[in-house]
Amino acid sequence: MTKLSERKTQLNQITNGTARYRGHERPIVIEVTPEILKLRLLGTRTRFELSWRGVYDYAAQVAANRERERRKAERSAKRVGGVRVHP
């Protein structure tokens, strides 16, 4: 597998995701570098930079929140009318 740091060209990807900016739906563009990730809307110059560590931490937080909500839903499904049902 090729390491990202060995790339000689800049990696840009236009995603299927869009965001509204100044009255237009614009595709989201991702610019990848070994140190940071840059997000911008197609046709604009404003960029938002994220470190790879920040991306990882955010993804871990989202996964933990989803797992917490799933367990909460399972607990509430076991209850019927406020009375706990024992299998």
C-alpha positions in Angstrom: 0.0 0.0 0.0 1.4 3.4 -0.9 1.8 5.9 1.9 0.0 9.2 1.5 3.2 11.1 2.3 4.8 9.7 -0.9 2.4 11.4 -3.2 3.8 13.9 -5.7 0.5 15.4 -6.7 -2.2 17.0 -4.6 -5.2 14.8 -3.9 -8.5 16.6 -4.4 -11.9 14.9 -4.3 -15.3 16.4 -5.1 -17.9 14.6 -3.0 -21.6 13.9 -3.5 -22.3 16.0 -0.4 -23.5 19.5 -0.9 -24.0 22.6 1.2 -25.9 25.8 0.5 -23.8 28.9 0.1 -25.0 32.3 -1.1 -28.1 30.8 -2.6 -26.5 27.9 -4.4 -26.1 24.2 -3.6 -22.3 23.6 -3.9 -20.5 20.3 -3.8 -18.0 19.8 -1.0 -14.3 19.5 -2.0 -11.8 17.6 0.1 -8.1 18.4 -0.2 -5.8 15.8 1.4 -2.3 16.4 2.6 -0.2 14.3 4.9 -0.6 16.8 7.8 -4.1 18.1 7.4 -7.4 17.8 5.7 -8.9 20.9 4.0 -12.7 21.2 3.3 -14.2 23.8 1.0 -17.2 24.4 -1.3 -16.7 24.2 -5.0 -16.3 27.7 -6.4 -15.2 29.3 -3.2 -11.9 30.1 -1.6 -12.8 29.6 2.1 -11.2 26.5 3.5 -11.6 24.8 6.8 -8.5 22.9 8.0 -8.6 19.8 10.3 -5.8 17.8 11.7 -5.9 14.1 11.1 -6.0 13.6 14.9 -9.0 15.9 15.1 -10.8 13.9 12.4 -10.0 10.7 14.3 -11.1 12.1 17.7 -14.4 13.3 16.2 -15.1 10.0 14.5 -14.5 8.1 17.8 -16.8 10.5 19.7 -19.6 10.0 17.1 -19.2 6.2 17.3 -19.3 6.3 21.1 -22.5 8.4 21.0 -24.2 6.0 18.6 -23.3 3.0 20.8 -24.6 4.8 23.9 -27.9 5.6 22.1 -28.2 2.0 20.8 -27.8 0.6 24.4 -30.3 3.2 25.7 -32.8 2.1 23.0 -32.3 -1.6 23.9 -32.9 -0.9 27.6 -36.1 1.0 26.9 -37.3 -1.7 24.6 -37.0 -4.3 27.4 -39.4 -2.2 29.5 -43.2 -2.6 28.9 -45.4 0.1 30.4 -42.7 1.1 32.9 -42.4 -2.4 34.3 -39.2 -4.3 33.6 -39.8 -7.6 31.8 -37.5 -10.5 32.8 -36.8 -13.1 30.2 
